[in-house]
Amino acid sequence: MSSGQVAWLGAIAGFTIFLGLPIGRAPARLQTTKAALNAVAVGILLFLLWDILAHAWEPIDAALADGRFGTATGYGVVLAAGFGLGLIGLVWFDRRIAARAPKADTSTDSGAVAARRLALMIAIGIGLHNFAEGLAIGNSAAAGELSLAWLLVIGFAAHNATEGFGIVAPLTAAGVKPTWWQLGALGLIGGGPTLIGTLVGQQVTAEIAGVAFLAVAAGSILYVVVELLAVLRRYSLKYVTSWGLFAGLVLGFLTDAVLTAAGA
């Protein structure tokens, strides 16, 4: 399979994220609706966090089972370092953006700025995760396992379709209506790395690289989850929040079931 054909696989898997982005232009004025949207987004991201860490731990677990303790230790250090980089790195990045942003004139403007910044953080976290997914597609294609590569594309495409909603949920909840250009930029940040990861994965098949990128993605998503939970606490709607979290988690597992059912 040529590099161009492999690139198409990554593009198909990553750019379904645009399917969920248009909901960011839908109005959401009720407080319960805002809380529900944020809670569903947290549920989806919690599933992603679990899924990423499970995949990152697999090679460490395998090394321990085989008695390769040195390899397991090395992978464990990479996992811890990558997780810290993703988590602390986004804290630093968010503070830099906040420091450079112009001061808002009203509380409404302040809320809009915070919502846009949070949407960007979510897009970055999901983009790191999708880069790791692209690595898996590229590795499969490089190994000649084309049927597996296509199964991964189908599963990841279904999964990414829900991630677009997670990106724009803070905007919809805050009543911010993004432009189509802004949605396009968020989609490229979140979905574009799948294509890049696919091309890199075709050339770089080292298992430790996959662990590193998954770890960074997990740390960044944990940061976003913490930020969204802080927003949810301000609504004081525990019942709505609980149902939203439940719905988001179920949605994440249902989309991931495509991969499991296909045996990928």
Secondary structure, DSSP 4 states (H G I P E B T S, - for coil): --HHHHHHHHHHHHGGGGGTGGGGGS---SHHHHHHHHHHHHHHHHHHHHHHHHHHHHHHHHHHHTT-HHHHHHHHHHHHHHHHHHHHHHHHHHHHHHHHSPPPSSHHHHHHHHHHHHHHHHHHHHHHHHHHHHHHHHHHHHTT-HHHHHHHHHHHHHHHHHHHHHHHHHHHHTT----HHHHHHHHHHHHHHHHHHHHHHHH---HHHHHHHHHHHHHHHHHHHHHHHHHHHHHT-HHHHHHHHHHHHHHHHHHHHHHHHHT-
